[in-house]
Structure formats: structure tokens, C-alpha cells
Amino acid sequence: MSDIAVLINTAVAVLAAVLLIVRFRVNPVIALVVSSVYLGLAVGLGVEKTVSTITAGFGDIMVDVGLLIAFGVLMGSILNQSGAIRRLVEHLLNTFGPKRLPYTMGLAIGTLLQSIFLDVLLVISAPLARKLAPKIGKLGTARMATAMAIALECGIVFTVPGVASLALAGLLNVPLGKMLLFGLLLVIPTIIISIAIMTFLFRRGFWNEAKDEDHTFVAEEDREGEEEEYDGGAGRPVAAGNAVRGPGSNGTAAQTRGSVAVAEREPKQLPLVVMFAPLLTSLLLIGAGAILQILKIDLPWLQLLGEPVIALLTGLIGTSLVTRSAIGQKKVEEAITVGFKESGQILILTGVGGSLAATVKAAGLGDILGGFFSASTVAPLLVVWAIAAVLHIAVGSVTLSAITAAGLLAPIAPVIGLDPVLLALSAGAGSLFMVHVTSNTFWLLQSLLGQSVRGALKSVTVGVSVASVVAILLILPMSLLF
């Protein structure tokens, strides 16, 4: 088959997936598998090879990242159940003060807390951010909403163990330690620079409190009381009278007031450093393993502990043991049950992304695009960014658009000598562009932080789009150095 025919059929497959998801509301998993089947048959792979390629692609990426995603989500679910996240935000406020809170909270969410499922992290942290916003000053709501939006979305695609970063690393065969190091190098300046840019715009009149904030929402909440209730005693704060049904929530607010619940747990509260020590240890082990690999140092015991699966398993075991002493074995088991439910959809979506990538590779797209981009490593990075951006605008899923874009260009990396980690980061950066009304995150941020739709379009859509552009502008110079 001619090169043009392969390119056309690949474009048709991707557009068909977008059309099925957006127009006909087909589940993304089904849409991606259907597109993979079409592409395999259209380029002449035949029935048997098409099916084997799809299943092998699914299996290969599960081998690489299946356990990693499961362990990461389980750790986050247990930390959520323990109430450690709320305590961390309060500690940041007390330590750094309200003026620096958007930056400190943004960096914490974008780095340390990425083991927590995004919607859960948003639901438990948004009420705290809304309460703290007035302490920042006149633009408190705008700055906190923007900081949270940027941090949540950047963290999921750049920071290990964010689910999209794990999926991208597995899809492109990037060593997880390398993804961790490069992701941190990118996510920290991206969050800081993006929040600074948005703060500058807000101070120049980009934010209108009268039109961009939902004052009715805040007023109702204030009338019902400033205290917070806890969902099922799990330490998950929800505004009084405005309980939000988050992933894994039973949807029932506890009758016990927050102050009483805190008092009951207080004798068993452990220092924050102890609560987060297992997670931090696992990330340090992964980073140490990557450094040993880069420096070609042979330390078998540390290499074993630095293997991502072993490191995250160590962190999961440690988190379970530490948290059990604080909230009891029953609560830990409940958190694990919730974690399994949350990780299931992520694993399947990641797997079918691998199926599409494998089919694209079998179709020969890598050799075709490799010829186009042989003279430059910058061009494919911009292309994968643009593809991910367009897919995200259409579909509304950061993870789906990042995986699909990376899968399309994955075959060219070895052909032109491009480091796959740069391709992974570029796909992640593109998938952040234009978070808007098709995204569940957009509506959660809009409602939970007391913004109007107009305000959310500024803090979320514009804010995260700024981060998308900042990230790719930081990635391009990296491509010249690595």
C-alpha cells in the first residue's frame, strides 16, 4: 500500500474515534478498539494479524505499567482515607503564609499528591482552597482556582505516578525513573511560570469578581456554616449542605460534625512526614535507580529496590502499615476497595491506547513519518503537541488525547533518534490545551471553587492552556540538550 494511503487511513481511524466519542457518545475504550480494527484491515494487515496486533499492544503496555498504575492509585486512595491531604494543605498555609499559597499548594498537588485519582484529589482539596482564597486577598478565588487547575492537569501528565505519565512512559518504553526525573524538571517550572503569568493577567484586569465569581454559591454556603463535614468519617471534606459525590463516595455526608470527627481521630494522628514517608521513599528509590542506570553503577540491591514495581510496592506496603495504625485496618481495606474501582477504568483505557499504537506501528507509519522528520527533532515534538491539543479540544480527555497522540508518533522516535521521553512530555503538554466544557474537571473546578462559567473559562481553560504552551516552550530547548 502506498504511503499516502497509509496516512489517509490513519487519519480516518483517528477522526472516526473522535466522531464516535463526541457525536455518538460511544465509550472511548470501544471507539479506540473499533478504530484500531479499521486501521489494521484498511492497511492490509488481515483479520488474524489485526486482532493479534491489537491484543498484543494491550498486553504489552499492561506488562509495563499495569501494576504501577494499580499500586499508585491504591496508595493515593489510602492517603485520601487517612485525611493526610487536608492536613498537608493546612500545614502549607501555616508554613508559607497565604500570599505564597497558590504556588505552594500548586507544587504540592502537581508533584507529591499525584498518586491520588484526579477527581478525588480535586474534591477533597477544592473546599479547602475555597476557604483559604479570601486570605490571599482580592484575587484569591482567581489565583487559587488557576493554581489548582494548572497543578492538577500538569501533574497527571508529567509527574510519576500520575496515571497519564505512567501510561505515556509505558507506551513509549521510557524507563520510569527517567520519566520521573524529566517530568519533575518540567512540571515545577511549568507550574510556577504559568501561575505567575495568570496572576499578572488577573492584576491587569483579566478577572472581574462581579461576573467571574458565583457569589450566590458562596453566600448559601456561608449561611449554612463554615464548618465542614466528613464523608463517611474518611477525612474527605465537603462543604456543609453542598456534599459532592466524588469517585468512591457513598454520597452520604456523615452526621457527625467535622470538629467531632477530628477530635475522635486526634489521638491517633501521626506526623505528616510519617504519613507521606512511604510514598516519598518509593519515588526516591525510583529516582536512585534511574541515576544508577545513567551512571552505569552496579549495586544489585539498590537496583532491585529501584525497580519501579518494587519501589511502588514498597511504598504501598509502607502506606498501608502506617495508615492502619492511624485509622484502623477496616478503613484501609475500604480505601483499597475504592482504589481498585478507580484503577480499573484507567488500566483499560491505557491498554487500548497501546492497542492503537501497536496497530499504527504495524501499518508502517513510523517509517513514513521518519522520512519527513529526519532532518529535525523539533518538528515531531510540535506535531505531537498539536495532535494532542486538537484531540483534547474534541474529546475532552487529557489522558486519552495524550495516549492517542503519543501512539501515533511513537514509531518515529527510534527512526530519527529522538529520545522517547521528549515525545511523552510533548504529548502530555499538548493534551493540556483548552480544557473546557467537555471536561469533567472543568465543571468540578467551576462548581467547587464558586466560579461562574465565565470565570472557569478564564481560570481553567486559559490557565491550563498557558501551562500547555509554557511546557512545550520548555521542552523544545530540552530536545537540543538531550
Buried (B, 14 or more C-beta within 10 A) or exposed (E): EEBEEBBEBBEBBBEBBBBBBBEEEBEBBEBBBBBBBBBBBBBEBEEEBBBBBBEBBBBBBBEBBBBBBBBBBBBBBBBBBBBBBBBBBEBBBEEEEBEEBBBBBBBBBBBBBBBBBBBBBBBBBBBBBBBBBEEBEEBBBBBBBBBBBBBBBBBBBBBBBBBBBBBBBBBBBBBBBBBBBBBBBBBBEBBBBBBBBBBEBBEEEBBBEEEBBBEEBBEBBEEEEEEBBBBBBBBBBBBBEBBBEBBBBEEEBBEBBBEEBBEEBEEEBBEEEBBBBBBEBBBBBBBBBBBBBEEEEEEEEBBEBBBBBBBBBBBBBBBBEBBBEBBEEEBBBBBBEBBBEBBEBBBBBBBBBBBBBBBBBBBBBBBBBBEBBEEEBBBBBBBBBBBBBBBBBBBBBBBBBBBBBBBBBBBBBEBBEBBBBBBBBBBBBBBBBBBBEBBEBBBBBBBBBBBBEEBBBBBBBBBBBBBBBBBBEBBBEBBEEE
